[in-house]
Amino acid sequence: MRIDKWLSAVNVVKRRTIAQDMVKSGVVFINGIKAKPSKEVKVGDKITIEYLKGRKIFEVLQIPTTKTVPKSAKDEYVREVN
């Protein structure tokens, strides 16, 4: 699954367009490497998002098979590492 789709599907960001803008702005990294919007996410990858007031690191636990997952099921797909 593409990084922009994954970010919105597991509820890390609210909309895919926001995820696309974040990736294009260069604030999203996969395993320490700046991500491109088409970059594929795999189980075990570490996703880092550089916000203005700090960074958040997420670990990919599962790849969703649907367009979005319920917010209650977010912990099955992603874990915040900070």
Secondary structure as the mmCIF struct_conf table of DSSP 4:
data_model
#
loop_
_struct_conf.conf_type_id
_struct_conf.id
_struct_conf.beg_label_comp_id
_struct_conf.beg_label_asym_id
_struct_conf.beg_label_seq_id
_struct_conf.end_label_comp_id
_struct_conf.end_label_asym_id
_struct_conf.end_label_seq_id
STRN STRN1 ARG A 2 ARG A 2
HELX_RH_AL_P HELX_RH_AL_P1 ILE A 3 ALA A 9
TURN_TY1_P TURN_TY1_P1 VAL A 10 ASN A 11
BEND BEND1 VAL A 12 LYS A 14
HELX_RH_AL_P HELX_RH_AL_P2 ARG A 16 SER A 25
TURN_TY1_P TURN_TY1_P2 GLY A 26 GLY A 26
STRN STRN2 VAL A 28 ILE A 30
TURN_TY1_P TURN_TY1_P3 ASN A 31 GLY A 32
STRN STRN3 ILE A 33 LYS A 34
TURN_TY1_P TURN_TY1_P4 PRO A 37 SER A 38
HELX_LH_PP_P HELX_LH_PP_P1 LYS A 39 LYS A 39
STRN STRN4 GLU A 40 GLU A 40
HELX_LH_PP_P HELX_LH_PP_P2 VAL A 41 VAL A 41
TURN_TY1_P TURN_TY1_P5 VAL A 43 GLY A 44
STRN STRN5 LYS A 46 TYR A 51
TURN_TY1_P TURN_TY1_P6 LEU A 52 LYS A 53
STRN STRN6 GLY A 54 VAL A 60
BEND BEND2 THR A 65 LYS A 67
HELX_RH_3T_P HELX_RH_3T_P1 LYS A 71 ALA A 73
HELX_RH_AL_P HELX_RH_AL_P3 LYS A 74 TYR A 77
STRN STRN7 VAL A 78 GLU A 80
#
